[in-house]
Amino acid sequence: MPPKAAPKQKAGGTGSNLKVGKGRAPRINAPAKGKDDDATTEAGDGVGEEWMQAKTLIKPDDQLELTEQELKEEFTRILTANNPHAPQNIVRYNFKEGTFKQTSHVDQLAIHFSLEGNMIHKDSDEARRQKAKYGASESYYQSWMWKALSEQAISESGEEKKDEGEVEGDAKPEEGEQDGEKGDDSATPAPPKSDQKLTNQFNFSERASQTYNNPYRERGSQTEPPPRATFSSTANQWEIYDAYMEDLEKQEKAKESKKQTSRKDEEKSKKKLTALETQSDDLSRISHAAKIIERMVNQNTYDDVAQDFKYWEDVSDEYRDHEGTCLPLWKFSYDKAKRLAVTSVCWNPKYRDLFAVTHGSYDFMKQTRGMILFYTLKNPSYPEYIYPTESGVMCVDLHPEHPYLIAAGFYDGSVAVYNVTLKTLTPLYQSTAKTGKHTDPVWQVAWQKDDLDNNLNFTSISSDGRVVAWTLVKNELTFTDVIQLTLDEVPQEGPDGTQLAPLGCGTCFDFHKQTDHLFLVGTEEGKIHKCSKAYNSQFLDTFDAHHMAVYKVMWNHFHPKIFISCSADWTVKIWDHTYTNGPMFTFDLGSSVGDVAWAPYSSTVFAAVTADGKVHVFDLNVNKYEPICEQAVVQKKKTKLTHIAFNSTHPIIIVGDDRGYVTSLKLSPNLRKVPKDKKGAELSKGPEAEIAKMDKLLSLVREPSNKDEKN
């Protein structure tokens, strides 16, 4: 349908058609041409081309009126990847902390369109792999095009031959025509030479449906039939006899072969055992030699310390009458025990260079693990034996007759016995809640003499107020309560109206050196009880010894009546258990006293360690009021000394601190001076001389009190 012609405009007026639309400038249309009009456009007054006239803008009614400054103002919009519709206040329950917590990470991803297809890009890795697997795609397309062109050429040639009246099949293509040697335009292209079978790319099937189905087999066709043969024979007596004899020979040969194989197996097992034994022997020999070499290397490394240990004598002691010094020797430490406090030290009674150290923690808020270590003076670089424990070890004692047996007490209230000769790290005996272990930390253990049945036994004391005797019977650890510590307070009424006696807290004990049944017990209340195994219901005597917890009580090695005690109230006191009016000597050391020990070579020499890191050595025969040696051992002020022990043969002491270090010190000659009479001759040595020396001091102390009693 042809387009309609525009209506003609009448002459006169403006000669234009003015169209005004809403919201846009008016558009002026040129007048249509008449038959007689020229090709030029007539224009009235004030009417011209569109580009020559100014556009009149029509403003909507709801348009805002903005000033020039407001129009020039810029508003910045920042586009971020955050999803504005994503929630920001998701709260989930946290099972680890047990509270509701707001999740910080919210998924900001918004998927607008997603489509899964099976088309891949031709330049992708998957396309290259398919090309390599199914062959080059170009050859495939060439073959496909060749096939299409050949069909088209055949059809066209057939039509031409029909038009010309020629019969199909009369003319045969010569050789080379298929290779494109003909010059005709209708010649078909040569097919590519490829032996690979082309699959139909449009016949798609999933891989899961291309599994091979095994053909069904009948039961009779599963196995090959056994071979068959027909035979016939006659059985005579000699044939039967020969058959039996042949069978008997076969049985005898089988028995002989079994015996030979068994002998060969036994020989192989013996060879293996001998090889293992030789290997273990070789390893033990190597380890023993390596230990000797290690000790030799350490002796060369610490040669100056070894020389001081053997030959050093402080010459300056000749110019000091009442003073002595302690020379620091080796410092023993283990990396895994540096943060654990030294809770006890004990020398081996047989091997004088070997001593045991236990590690734990005195802070009940920081209880973790423990350790039992054995050090020797021959190798200060590394411990000889290491026994890690789950609970902190508070005390240890070595058996005097069987030095390989160790009794230890733990912070969890259990006691255990270790055997050093065994290569296992687990204890030989250990108490449990079913076998009467303590409910509070065990502060001290001590071996006792064998009972009437020749069973080994030791005693332990704990804060739960029990003093328990443990007996090693076969494979179990039996217990017997020796005494229950009680306080002299009024019994309190329980919830059922029962009378509950307040229990005392034991901290230390020591058995008499000569009287087996007599022992002393120190408590946290500051009292010292004299007890006996024969009386487990009451104390023989009670000493109001200290104002704070008693850390150590110890009988004198020579005098049967004298014992010493130390406490957290800064004092060390010497007592006579037959004298109840008070202590014989009292020494204020200015700090909490962690441990005190009598010297094994003198009845008047003892040493104590304090929390300010000092070692105090007293000799009552030289000075009854002040120590003859007061020496700081640790450098840091925060380090506290916890325990001390004298060596039974060598003039050295070992000191442990709360940082896990053990320091060995050698005593100068003034600290182990032998008393002399007025003529300069040395007095006689032996226990009787030591008892006489102590009695002389006690007589000086008791003399005023005896005079007062006589008056």
C-alpha positions in Angstrom: 0.0 0.0 0.0 1.6 3.3 -1.1 2.1 6.0 1.6 -0.4 8.8 1.7 0.6 12.1 0.4 0.9 15.0 2.8 -1.9 17.5 2.7 -1.3 20.7 0.8 -0.9 23.9 2.7 -2.8 26.9 1.9 -1.1 30.1 1.0 -1.1 32.9 3.3 -0.4 33.2 7.0 2.8 31.7 8.2 2.7 29.0 5.6 3.8 26.3 8.1 2.3 23.6 10.2 3.2 24.0 13.9 3.0 20.9 16.1 3.5 21.2 19.8 3.9 18.2 22.0 3.7 18.0 25.8 7.1 18.4 27.4 9.1 19.1 24.3 9.9 22.0 22.0 7.5 22.7 19.1 8.5 21.2 15.7 8.0 23.2 12.5 7.2 21.2 9.4 8.0 22.6 6.0 5.0 23.2 3.7 4.2 20.7 1.0 4.9 21.5 -2.6 2.1 22.3 -5.0 2.0 21.5 -8.6 3.0 25.0 -9.7 5.2 25.7 -6.8 8.9 25.8 -7.1 11.2 23.4 -5.4 12.2 26.0 -2.9 10.4 26.3 0.4 8.3 29.4 1.1 8.8 30.9 4.5 6.8 33.6 6.2 8.0 36.3 8.5 9.9 34.9 11.4 9.8 31.4 9.9 13.1 29.7 8.8 14.9 26.5 9.0 14.8 24.4 12.2 18.4 25.0 13.1 18.0 28.7 12.7 15.2 29.0 15.2 15.5 28.9 19.0 13.8 26.0 20.8 11.2 26.8 23.3 11.3 24.5 26.3 8.2 23.7 28.2 8.8 23.1 32.0 6.7 20.6 33.8 4.6 21.8 36.8 6.3 19.5 39.3 9.8 20.5 38.4 12.0 21.9 41.2 13.4 25.4 40.9 17.1 25.2 41.8 19.6 28.0 42.1 22.8 28.0 40.1 24.8 26.9 43.2 22.5 24.0 43.8 22.7 23.0 40.1 26.5 22.9 40.3 26.6 20.8 43.4 28.0 17.3 42.8 26.7 14.2 44.5 29.1 11.2 44.7 27.7 7.7 44.4 30.1 4.8 45.3 29.3 1.5 43.8 30.4 -1.5 45.9 30.2 -5.3 45.5 28.1 -5.6 48.6 24.6 -7.0 48.2 22.2 -4.3 49.7 19.6 -7.1 50.3 22.0 -9.3 52.2 21.1 -9.5 55.9 23.5 -7.9 58.4 22.0 -9.2 61.7 22.2 -13.0 61.6 22.8 -14.4 65.1 23.8 -18.0 65.7 24.5 -20.0 68.8 28.2 -20.6 69.5 28.5 -24.0 71.2 32.2 -23.4 72.1 31.5 -20.2 74.1 27.9 -21.1 75.1 26.5 -17.8 73.9 24.7 -16.3 70.9 27.0 -14.4 68.6 26.5 -12.3 65.5 28.0 -13.8 62.4 30.6 -11.4 60.8 30.7 -13.0 57.3 27.6 -12.8 55.1 27.5 -14.0 51.5 27.3 -11.0 49.2 27.0 -13.0 46.0 23.8 -12.5 44.0 23.2 -14.8 41.0 21.0 -13.3 38.3 21.2 -16.0 35.7 22.7 -19.5 35.6 22.5 -22.1 32.8 24.2 -25.4 32.6 25.1 -26.6 29.1 27.3 -29.1 27.3 29.0 -26.7 24.9 32.7 -25.9 25.4 34.9 -23.3 23.8 37.0 -24.6 21.0 40.2 -23.0 22.5 39.7 -24.5 25.9 41.7 -27.3 27.5 38.7 -29.7 27.3 38.3 -29.0 23.6 42.0 -29.8 23.0 41.7 -33.0 24.9 38.7 -34.0 22.8 40.5 -33.2 19.6 43.5 -35.3 20.7 41.1 -38.1 21.7 38.8 -38.2 18.7 41.3 -37.0 16.1 41.8 -33.7 14.4 38.5 -31.9 13.8 39.7 -30.4 10.5 40.1 -33.8 8.9 36.6 -34.7 10.1 35.1 -31.6 8.6 37.0 -32.1 5.3 35.7 -35.6 5.0 32.2 -34.4 5.7 32.4 -31.6 3.1 34.0 -34.1 0.6 31.1 -36.4 1.1 28.5 -33.7 0.7 30.2 -32.3 -2.4 30.6 -35.7 -4.0 26.9 -36.4 -3.5 26.0 -33.1 -5.0 28.4 -33.7 -8.0 26.9 -37.1 -8.6 23.4 -35.8 -8.6 24.3 -33.0 -11.0 26.2 -35.3 -13.4 23.3 -37.7 -13.4 20.8 -35.0 -14.4 23.1 -33.9 -17.2 23.5 -37.4 -18.5 19.8 -37.9 -18.5 19.3 -34.8 -20.5 21.9 -35.9 -23.0 20.3 -39.3 -23.3 23.3 -41.2 -22.0 22.9 -44.3 -19.9 24.1 -44.2 -16.4 27.1 -46.3 -15.7 28.5 -46.4 -19.2 31.2 -43.9 -18.5 33.6 -44.8 -15.7 36.0 -42.3 -14.1 39.6 -42.9 -15.0 42.4 -43.1 -12.4 43.3 -39.8 -11.1 39.8 -38.3 -11.5 39.1 -38.8 -7.8 42.4 -37.1 -7.0 41.1 -33.9 -8.6 43.3 -34.2 -11.8 40.4 -33.3 -14.1 40.0 -29.8 -15.0 36.2 -29.7 -14.8 34.6 -27.4 -12.3 32.3 -30.2 -11.2 35.3 -32.4 -10.1 34.8 -33.8 -6.5 37.5 -33.1 -4.0 39.6 -36.0 -2.9 38.7 -37.6 0.5 41.3 -37.3 3.3 43.3 -40.5 4.0 42.5 -41.4 7.6 42.2 -44.9 9.0 40.4 -43.7 12.2 36.8 -44.5 12.4 34.6 -41.3 12.7 31.8 -41.5 15.2 28.5 -39.8 14.8 28.9 -36.6 16.7 25.1 -36.0 16.8 24.3 -39.4 18.3 25.0 -38.4 22.0 24.8 -40.8 24.9 26.0 -40.6 28.4 29.0 -42.5 29.6 27.0 -44.2 32.3 24.8 -46.0 29.7 27.9 -47.3 27.8 28.8 -50.0 30.3 29.6 -53.4 29.1 27.1 -56.1 30.0 28.7 -59.5 30.6 27.0 -62.3 28.8 25.1 -64.8 30.9 26.8 -68.1 31.5 25.3 -71.4 32.4 26.5 -73.3 35.4 27.9 -76.1 33.3 30.0 -73.8 31.1 31.8 -72.1 34.0 34.6 -74.7 34.3 36.3 -77.1 32.0 35.3 -80.8 32.4 37.8 -83.0 34.2 39.9 -85.4 32.1 38.4 -88.8 31.8 40.1 -92.1 31.1 39.0 -95.7 31.1 41.2 -98.4 32.6 40.9 -102.0 33.7 43.2 -104.3 35.7 43.2 -107.4 37.9 44.2 -107.1 41.6 46.3 -109.9 43.0 47.7 -110.4 46.5 51.3 -109.3 45.5 49.9 -106.2 43.8 48.0 -105.3 46.9 51.1 -106.0 49.0 53.3 -103.8 46.7 50.7 -101.0 46.9 50.7 -101.0 50.7 54.5 -101.1 50.9 54.7 -98.2 48.5 52.3 -96.2 50.6 54.2 -97.0 53.8 57.5 -95.7 52.2 55.7 -92.5 51.2 54.5 -91.9 54.8 58.0 -92.5 56.2 59.5 -90.1 53.7 56.9 -87.5 54.6 57.7 -87.9 58.4 61.4 -87.5 57.7 60.8 -84.4 55.6 58.7 -82.8 58.4 61.4 -83.5 60.9 64.0 -81.9 58.7 61.8 -78.8 58.1 61.2 -78.5 61.9 64.9 -78.8 62.6 65.6 -76.1 59.9 62.9 -73.8 61.5 64.5 -74.3 64.9 67.9 -73.5 63.6 66.6 -70.4 61.9 64.8 -69.2 65.1 68.0 -69.9 67.1 70.0 -67.9 64.6 67.5 -65.0 64.8 67.7 -65.1 68.6 71.4 -65.2 68.6 71.5 -62.3 66.1 69.1 -60.3 68.2 71.1 -61.0 71.3 74.4 -60.0 69.6 72.7 -56.9 68.3 71.4 -56.0 71.8 74.8 -56.8 73.2 76.4 -54.6 70.6 74.0 -51.8 71.3 74.5 -52.1 75.0 78.3 -52.1 74.5 78.0 -49.0 72.3 75.8 -47.2 74.7 78.1 -48.0 77.6 81.1 -46.8 75.6 79.2 -43.7 74.5 78.3 -42.9 78.1 82.0 -43.2 79.1 83.0 -40.9 76.2 80.3 -38.4 77.1 81.6 -38.3 80.7 85.1 -37.8 79.5 84.1 -35.0 77.2 82.2 -33.3 80.0 85.1 -33.8 82.3 87.3 -31.9 79.8 84.6 -29.3 79.4 84.2 -28.7 83.1 87.8 -29.5 83.9 88.2 -26.4 86.1 85.1 -27.3 88.1 86.3 -30.9 88.5 89.7 -29.6 89.7 88.0 -27.3 92.3 85.8 -30.2 93.4 88.8 -32.4 94.1 91.5 -30.0 95.2 90.2 -26.6 96.0 90.6 -25.4 99.6 89.9 -21.8 100.5 93.3 -20.5 101.8 91.7 -17.4 103.1 90.0 -19.5 105.9 93.4 -19.5 107.7 92.9 -15.7 108.3 89.3 -16.0 109.3 88.4 -17.7 112.6 84.6 -17.8 112.5 83.7 -17.4 108.8 83.6 -19.7 105.8 82.6 -19.7 102.1 80.7 -21.9 99.7 82.2 -22.4 96.2 79.7 -22.9 93.4 80.5 -26.0 91.4 78.2 -27.6 88.8 74.7 -26.4 87.9 72.3 -29.1 86.9 69.2 -28.4 84.7 66.9 -30.1 82.2 65.1 -28.2 79.5 61.7 -29.8 80.1 61.9 -29.2 83.8 63.1 -25.6 83.9 59.7 -24.1 84.7 59.0 -26.7 87.5 60.1 -26.1 91.0 62.5 -28.5 92.8 60.3 -30.2 95.4 62.9 -32.5 96.9 66.5 -33.7 96.6 68.0 -37.0 97.8 71.5 -38.5 97.6 71.9 -42.1 96.6 73.1 -44.1 99.7 75.4 -46.4 97.7 76.6 -44.4 94.7 77.8 -41.2 96.3 77.9 -39.2 93.1 74.3 -39.9 92.1 71.3 -38.0 93.5 67.6 -37.7 92.7 65.6 -34.5 92.1 61.8 -34.2 91.9 60.0 -31.5 90.1 56.5 -30.1 90.6 54.7 -27.0 91.6 53.8 -25.5 95.0 51.2 -23.2 93.5 47.9 -25.1 93.7 46.5 -22.9 90.9 49.2 -24.0 88.5 49.4 -27.8 88.7 50.4 -29.5 85.5 53.0 -32.3 85.3 56.0 -33.6 87.2 59.3 -35.3 86.7 61.8 -37.4 88.6 65.4 -36.9 87.4 68.7 -38.6 88.4 71.9 -36.6 88.0 75.5 -37.6 88.6 78.5 -35.5 89.3 80.3 -37.3 86.5 78.0 -35.9 83.8 76.4 -32.6 84.8 75.1 -31.8 81.2 72.2 -34.4 81.1 70.3 -36.5 83.6 71.1 -40.2 83.9 67.4 -41.3 84.3 64.2 -39.4 83.4 60.7 -40.4 84.7 57.9 -38.0 83.5 54.7 -38.1 85.5 51.2 -36.7 84.9 51.0 -35.1 88.4 53.6 -33.0 90.2 56.1 -35.0 92.3 56.3 -33.6 95.8 58.8 -35.9 97.5 61.2 -38.8 96.9 63.3 -41.2 99.0 65.8 -43.9 98.0 66.0 -47.2 99.8 69.1 -47.5 102.0 69.7 -51.2 101.2 68.2 -51.4 97.7 69.3 -48.1 96.1 67.5 -48.9 92.8 64.1 -48.6 94.5 62.5 -45.2 94.6 59.5 -44.1 96.7 57.7 -41.0 95.4 54.7 -39.0 96.5 52.5 -36.9 94.1 50.4 -33.9 94.4 47.2 -35.8 93.6 47.7 -37.9 96.8 49.1 -41.1 95.3 52.3 -42.8 96.1 54.4 -44.9 93.8 57.5 -47.1 93.7 59.9 -47.1 90.7 62.6 -49.6 89.9 65.6 -47.9 88.1 66.9 -51.3 86.8 63.8 -51.7 84.7 63.7 -49.8 81.5 60.0 -48.9 81.7 58.9 -45.4 82.6 55.8 -46.6 84.5 56.0 -47.2 88.3 56.3 -50.7 89.7 53.6 -50.0 92.3 51.2 -47.1 92.5 48.3 -46.4 94.9 44.8 -45.5 93.6 41.6 -44.4 95.0 40.6 -48.0 95.6 43.8 -48.8 97.4 43.7 -46.0 100.0 45.6 -43.1 98.4 45.7 -39.7 100.1 43.1 -37.1 99.3 45.6 -34.2 99.5 49.2 -33.8 98.3 51.8 -36.1 99.8 54.6 -34.0 101.3 57.1 -36.6 102.4 57.9 -40.3 102.0 60.5 -42.4 103.9 61.6 -46.0 103.7 61.4 -48.1 106.8 63.0 -51.3 107.9 61.5 -54.5 106.6 58.5 -55.9 108.6 58.4 -59.3 110.3 57.5 -61.0 106.9 60.5 -59.4 105.3 58.3 -57.2 103.1 59.5 -53.7 102.0 57.6 -50.8 103.4 57.7 -47.0 103.6 55.7 -44.3 105.2 54.0 -41.2 103.8 52.3 -38.1 105.2 49.8 -35.8 103.6 47.7 -32.7 104.2 44.7 -34.9 104.8 46.1 -35.7 108.3 47.0 -39.3 107.6 50.3 -40.9 108.3 50.2 -44.1 106.2 52.5 -47.2 106.2 52.7 -48.8 102.7 53.8 -52.4 102.3 55.0 -54.0 99.0 53.2 -57.4 98.9 53.8 -59.4 95.7 52.1 -57.3 92.9 50.1 -54.9 95.1 50.6 -52.0 97.5 48.8 -52.4 100.8 48.3 -49.6 103.3 47.8 -49.2 107.1 47.0 -45.9 108.8 49.7 -45.3 111.5 48.0 -42.2 113.0 45.4 -39.6 112.3 46.3 -36.0 113.1 43.7 -34.1 115.0 43.5 -30.6 116.5 42.8 -29.7 120.1 39.7 -27.9 119.2 36.1 -28.6 120.1 34.5 -31.1 117.7 32.0 -29.6 115.4 28.5 -30.9 114.8 27.8 -32.4 111.4 24.5 -32.2 109.4 23.2 -35.4 111.0 24.2 -34.4 114.5 27.5 -36.4 114.5 30.6 -35.0 116.1 33.3 -34.1 113.5 36.8 -33.8 115.0 38.9 -31.2 113.1 41.8 -32.8 111.4 45.4 -31.6 111.3 47.4 -31.1 108.2 50.7 -32.9 108.2 53.7 -31.5 106.3 56.7 -33.4 107.3 57.9 -36.3 109.6 61.1 -38.1 110.6 61.7 -41.4 112.3 64.2 -41.7 115.1 67.6 -43.1 114.1 67.8 -45.6 117.0 64.2 -46.1 118.2 62.2 -47.4 115.3 58.7 -46.8 116.6 59.4 -43.1 117.6 58.8 -40.4 115.1 58.1 -36.6 114.8 55.3 -35.0 112.8 55.2 -31.3 111.7 51.9 -29.7 110.8 50.6 -26.6 109.0 49.4 -25.2 112.3 53.0 -24.9 113.5 52.9 -27.7 116.0 55.3 -30.7 116.2 53.9 -34.0 117.5 56.0 -36.7 119.0 54.3 -40.0 118.1 54.8 -43.7 118.3 53.6 -46.6 116.2 52.4 -48.4 119.3 49.9 -45.6 120.1 47.9 -44.6 117.0 45.1 -42.8 119.0 47.1 -40.1 120.8 50.4 -38.2 120.7 53.2 -38.8 123.1 54.0 -35.1 123.3 53.2 -31.9 121.4 55.5 -28.9 120.9 54.1 -25.4 120.1 57.0 -24.9 117.8 56.2 -22.2 115.3 53.6 -19.7 114.3 53.3 -20.9 110.7 53.6 -24.1 108.8 56.5 -26.4 109.7 58.5 -27.3 106.6 61.0 -29.8 108.0 61.8 -31.8 111.2 64.9 -33.9 111.4 66.6 -35.9 114.1 70.3 -35.3 114.7 72.6 -37.9 113.2 74.6 -38.4 116.4 72.6 -37.2 119.5 69.5 -39.2 120.2 67.6 -36.4 121.9 68.1 -33.5 119.6 66.1 -32.6 116.5 65.8 -29.5 114.4 62.8 -27.7 112.7 62.3 -24.9 110.3 59.2 -23.0 109.3 57.7 -20.2 107.2 57.9 -17.9 110.2 61.6 -17.2 109.3 63.0 -19.3 112.2 65.1 -22.4 112.7 64.8 -24.1 116.1 66.8 -26.8 117.8 64.9 -29.0 120.3 65.4 -31.6 123.0 62.4 -33.9 122.9 62.9 -34.6 126.7 62.9 -30.9 127.5 59.4 -29.4 127.1 60.1 -25.8 128.3 61.1 -24.6 124.9 63.7 -24.8 122.2 67.4 -25.0 122.9 68.3 -22.6 120.1 66.3 -20.2 118.0 67.7 -18.5 114.9 65.9 -15.8 112.9 67.0 -15.9 109.2 65.0 -12.9 108.0 63.0 -14.9 105.4 60.9 -18.0 105.0 63.0 -21.1 105.6 62.3 -23.8 103.0 64.5 -26.6 104.2 67.1 -27.4 106.9 69.6 -30.4 107.1 72.1 -31.7 109.7 75.6 -32.2 108.4 76.6 -35.9 108.4 80.1 -35.2 109.7 79.3 -33.1 112.8 76.6 -33.0 115.4 76.7 -29.1 115.6 76.7 -28.2 111.9 73.5 -27.6 110.0 72.5 -25.7 106.9 69.3 -24.0 105.8 68.0 -22.3 102.7 65.6 -19.3 102.6 63.2 -17.7 100.1 65.6 -14.8 99.5 68.0 -17.1 97.7 70.6 -17.5 100.4 72.3 -20.5 102.0 73.0 -20.3 105.8 75.6 -22.6 107.4 75.8 -22.8 111.2 78.3 -24.4 113.5 77.1 -24.2 117.1 80.5 -25.2 118.3 82.0 -22.0 116.7 79.2 -19.5 116.9 75.9 -20.1 118.8 74.2 -16.9 117.6 75.0 -16.3 113.9 75.8 -18.4 110.9 79.4 -18.8 110.0 78.5 -18.6 106.2 75.7 -16.7 104.6 75.9 -16.7 100.9 73.5 -15.9 98.0 73.3 -18.7 95.4 70.9 -17.4 92.8 71.2 -14.0 91.0 67.6 -13.1 90.6 65.6 -11.8 93.6 62.5 -13.6 92.5 64.1 -17.0 92.7 63.5 -18.9 95.9 65.6 -21.8 97.3 63.4 -24.7 98.2 65.6 -27.7 99.4 69.1 -28.6 100.5 71.0 -31.9 101.1 74.5 -32.8 102.4 76.6 -35.4 100.7 77.5 -38.3 103.0 81.2 -38.5 102.0 82.2 -35.4 100.0 82.1 -31.9 101.5 79.5 -30.6 99.1 75.8 -29.7 99.3 73.2 -29.4 96.6 70.5 -26.7 96.6 67.3 -26.6 94.5 65.2 -23.6 93.6 61.8 -22.9 92.2 63.0 -22.4 88.7 64.1 -26.0 88.2 67.9 -25.6 88.8 70.0 -27.6 91.2 73.3 -26.0 92.2 76.2 -27.8 93.9 78.4 -26.0 96.4 81.7 -27.0 98.1 82.2 -26.1 101.8 85.3 -24.3 102.8 87.6 -25.8 105.5 86.1 -23.5 108.2 82.7 -24.9 107.6 83.9 -28.5 108.4 86.6 -27.6 110.9 87.5 -30.3 113.5 87.6 -29.0 117.0 90.9 -28.8 118.9 91.7 -28.7 122.5 93.6 -26.0 124.3 97.0 -27.6 123.5 96.2 -27.6 119.7 95.7 -31.4 119.4 92.6 -32.6 117.6 90.0 -34.2 119.7 89.0 -37.8 119.2 86.6 -38.5 116.4 83.5 -40.7 116.5 79.8 -40.7 117.6 80.8 -40.4 121.3 82.9 -37.3 120.7 80.0 -35.7 118.7 77.5 -36.5 121.4 79.9 -35.0 124.0 80.3 -31.9 121.9 76.5 -31.4 121.7 76.0 -32.2 125.4 78.5 -29.5 126.2 76.5 -26.9 124.3 73.3 -28.1 125.9 74.7 -27.8 129.3 75.6 -24.2 128.6 72.0 -23.5 127.5 70.3 -25.4 130.3 72.4 -24.1 133.1 70.4 -20.9 133.8 67.1 -22.8 133.8 68.4 -25.4 136.2 69.6 -22.7 138.6 66.2 -21.1 138.5 64.5 -24.4 139.3 66.8 -24.9 142.3 66.1 -21.4 143.5 
